[in-house]
């Protein structure tokens, strides 16, 4: 009963965590990199499918909620004219994500797909990191703190711990924590923009 409760809590925190982020996008304060968010949505949906395949239990629903919210951010980003400068590297990442899906579906290699999916999703963070390094006030810091916490809950709520089920949330637990720290450091180094 404890793990499902943590899973549900993490899902609720996913939606709660996006409230300030989406509010800041609407207000024009936060400018999400649309391509990063598209990549995250696509790859997060693959990660969710892999977690279900690997019998992750309620811990997987956090990943589904995150995928859904990625597409909400994309829609808001288009509506409120967010950043969408696309580089060749960005296109490489989306191509790699499509290959990852093929590796799982056609080659029947779920562990390799889980590793590649997680790696590609993390590399897809590149455009956001690049943008935020120069303009650290264009991201909502509290969002990344809450993401760190909710991914921690997601890891604890997993029914099975395998590479297929745990790699994605563990990687994002650390990625969000590190990115929040980078934003905090850069905000102290640069004046408010």
C-alpha positions in Angstrom: 0.0 0.0 0.0 2.9 2.3 0.7 4.4 2.2 -2.8 1.1 3.0 -4.6 0.5 5.9 -2.3 3.9 7.3 -3.1 3.3 6.8 -6.8 0.0 8.7 -6.6 1.7 11.4 -4.6 4.4 11.7 -7.2 1.8 12.0 -10.0 0.0 14.7 -8.1 3.3 16.5 -7.6 3.9 16.3 -11.3 0.8 18.3 -12.0 1.3 20.6 -9.1 4.9 21.2 -10.1 3.8 22.3 -13.6 1.4 25.0 -12.2 4.2 27.6 -11.6 6.0 26.6 -14.8 3.0 27.0 -17.0 2.0 30.2 -15.2 5.5 31.6 -15.9 5.2 30.5 -19.6 1.9 32.3 -19.9 3.3 35.4 -18.2 6.3 35.4 -20.6 8.8 34.9 -17.7 9.7 31.4 -18.7 10.7 30.6 -22.3 10.8 26.8 -22.7 12.9 25.5 -25.6 10.1 23.9 -27.6 12.3 21.4 -29.3 13.6 20.2 -25.9 10.1 19.8 -24.7 9.0 17.9 -27.8 12.0 15.5 -27.5 11.2 15.0 -23.8 7.5 14.3 -24.5 8.3 11.8 -27.2 11.1 10.0 -25.3 9.2 10.2 -22.0 6.3 8.4 -23.6 8.7 5.7 -24.8 10.1 5.5 -21.3 6.6 5.0 -19.9 5.9 2.2 -22.3 9.2 0.5 -21.4 8.4 0.9 -17.7 4.9 -0.7 -18.2 6.7 -3.5 -20.2 9.1 -4.0 -17.3 6.2 -4.1 -14.7 7.2 -0.9 -12.9 3.8 -0.5 -11.2 2.5 2.8 -10.0 6.0 4.4 -10.3 5.5 4.4 -14.1 2.5 6.7 -13.9 4.8 9.6 -12.9 6.5 9.1 -16.3 3.1 9.2 -18.1 2.1 12.3 -16.3 5.4 14.0 -17.2 5.0 13.0 -20.9 1.5 14.5 -20.9 2.7 17.7 -19.3 5.6 18.0 -21.8 3.0 18.3 -24.6 1.0 20.9 -22.6 4.2 22.9 -22.3 4.8 22.6 -26.1 1.3 23.9 -26.8 1.8 26.8 -24.4 5.3 27.5 -25.9 3.8 27.8 -29.4 1.0 30.0 -28.1 3.3 32.3 -26.1 6.2 32.4 -28.6 8.9 30.5 -26.7 12.3 29.6 -27.9 12.5 27.2 -30.7 15.9 27.7 -32.3 16.8 24.2 -33.7 20.3 23.1 -34.3 21.6 20.1 -36.1 22.4 18.5 -32.7 18.7 18.9 -31.8 17.7 17.1 -35.0 20.2 14.4 -34.3 18.6 13.8 -30.9 15.1 13.4 -32.3 16.4 11.0 -34.9 18.2 9.0 -32.2 14.9 8.9 -30.2 13.1 7.4 -33.2 16.0 4.8 -33.6 15.6 3.9 -29.9 11.9 3.2 -30.4 12.8 1.0 -33.3 15.4 -0.9 -31.3 12.8 -1.8 -28.7 9.9 -2.5 -31.1 11.7 -4.3 -33.9 14.8 -5.7 -32.3 13.1 -6.6 -29.1 15.9 -5.1 -26.9 14.1 -3.4 -24.0 17.2 -2.9 -21.8 19.2 -1.3 -24.6 16.1 0.8 -25.5 15.8 1.9 -21.8 19.5 3.0 -21.8 19.3 4.8 -25.1 15.9 6.4 -24.2 17.3 7.8 -21.0 20.5 8.9 -22.6 18.7 10.6 -25.5 16.3 12.3 -23.1 19.1 13.6 -21.0 21.0 14.8 -24.1 17.8 16.5 -25.2 18.2 18.7 -22.2 21.1 20.3 -24.1 19.2 23.1 -25.7 17.6 24.1 -22.4 20.9 24.0 -20.6 22.5 26.1 -23.4 19.7 28.6 -23.2 19.6 28.7 -19.4 23.4 29.1 -19.1 23.1 32.5 -20.9 19.6 33.4 -19.5 19.1 31.5 -16.2 16.0 33.6 -15.3 14.1 32.1 -18.3 13.4 28.9 -16.3 11.3 28.3 -13.2 13.7 27.2 -10.5 11.1 25.7 -8.2 9.9 23.4 -11.0 13.3 21.7 -11.1 13.4 21.4 -7.3 10.0 19.8 -7.2 11.0 17.5 -10.1 13.9 16.3 -8.1 11.6 15.4 -5.2 8.9 13.8 -7.3 11.4 11.6 -9.3 12.8 10.5 -5.9 9.2 9.4 -4.9 8.8 7.7 -8.3 12.0 5.7 -7.7 10.8 4.6 -4.3 7.3 3.7 -5.6 8.5 1.3 -8.3 7.3 -2.3 -8.0 10.4 -3.7 -9.6 13.9 -2.4 -9.8 15.5 -3.1 -13.1 17.4 -1.1 -15.6 14.1 -0.9 -17.6 12.1 0.4 -14.7 14.5 2.5 -12.7 17.2 4.0 -14.9 14.9 6.8 -16.3 13.6 8.2 -13.0 17.0 7.8 -11.3 18.7 9.7 -14.1 16.1 12.5 -14.0 16.3 12.7 -10.2 20.0 13.7 -10.6 19.6 15.7 -13.8 16.9 17.9 -12.2 18.9 18.4 -9.0 22.0 19.3 -10.9 20.1 21.7 -13.2 18.5 23.4 -10.3 21.9 23.9 -8.8 23.3 25.3 -12.1 20.3 27.7 -12.3 20.9 28.9 -8.8 24.6 29.4 -9.3 24.1 31.2 -12.7 21.4 33.5 -11.2 23.9 34.6 -8.5 26.6 35.2 -11.1 24.3 37.3 -13.5 22.0 40.2 -12.8 18.3 39.8 -13.2 17.4 39.9 -16.9 
